[in-house]
Amino acid sequence: MAILGWILSFAALFAGLALRQDMPIGGSLLLSNLVIGLAVLACPMIWRGKPLGISRGQRIVVALILLCATPLVLFPAA
């Protein structure tokens, strides 16, 4: 399970850094912040214990919220 966390963490970190480098769309700064936040949530080294009382289930729910909120960033504000 930890290897999946490492893979997801590195993929999200590199995706966030690539978005910050290119800035292809209007909301890419916010989107890169969401993806880098996902990288922090997925990193097994940081969350080995239970710092701040955050369990694995709570981290999974927050990561899913971040992934589901991504399309909202891409839609233009009306």
N, C-alpha and C positions, 0 to 999 in steps of 0.2 A: 504494500500500500504506500510505503514511503517513496518508492521509486516513481509511482504515478504523481505524487505530490511534487517531487523534484522536476519531473518532466513538465508538468503543468506550470510550475513556478518559473522555470527558465523560458518556456514558450511565451508566457504572459509578459515577463520582463522584457524580452527582446521585442515583442510586438509593441509594447508601450514605448520603448526607446525608439523604435522605427517610426512610430506615429509622431513622436516629438521631433524627430529629425526632418521628416518630409512635410508634415502639416498639409495633407492634400485637401481636406474639407474644412468647413467652418467650425465644426464642433470637435475637431481632432484633439485639441488640448484637453478638453473634458474627458473625451474617450480614452486618451492615453493615461489620464489620472485614474480612471476606472480600471483599466487593464493593469496598471502598476499596483493598484490596491488589491486586485485579484492575485497578483504575483506574491504579495506579502501574505495574503490569506492562505495561499497554497504551500508556502515554504515550510517543510517539516522541521527544519533546524530551529526556527524561531518558536514553533508551537510544540516542541517536544514534551514539555511539561504542560501545565495548564496556567500560563501566566494570565493575570487579570481575571481568572475564573471563566475564561471562554473555552467552551468544550468544542470537540470536533464537529458535532452536529450543528452548533451555532455558526461555525465557520463555513460549513457547507451551505447553510441557508443564505448567509450573506453573499457567498460567491454566486449562488444561483440568482439572487436579487441583482447583483451587478451584471450578470450575463443577460438577464431579462430586461434590464434598463438600458442596455446598449442601443436598441432601435429608437428609443425615445430621444437619445442624443442626436441621432442622425436626421430626424424629422425637423424641418424648419419650424420655428415658432410662428404661429398665425397671429 
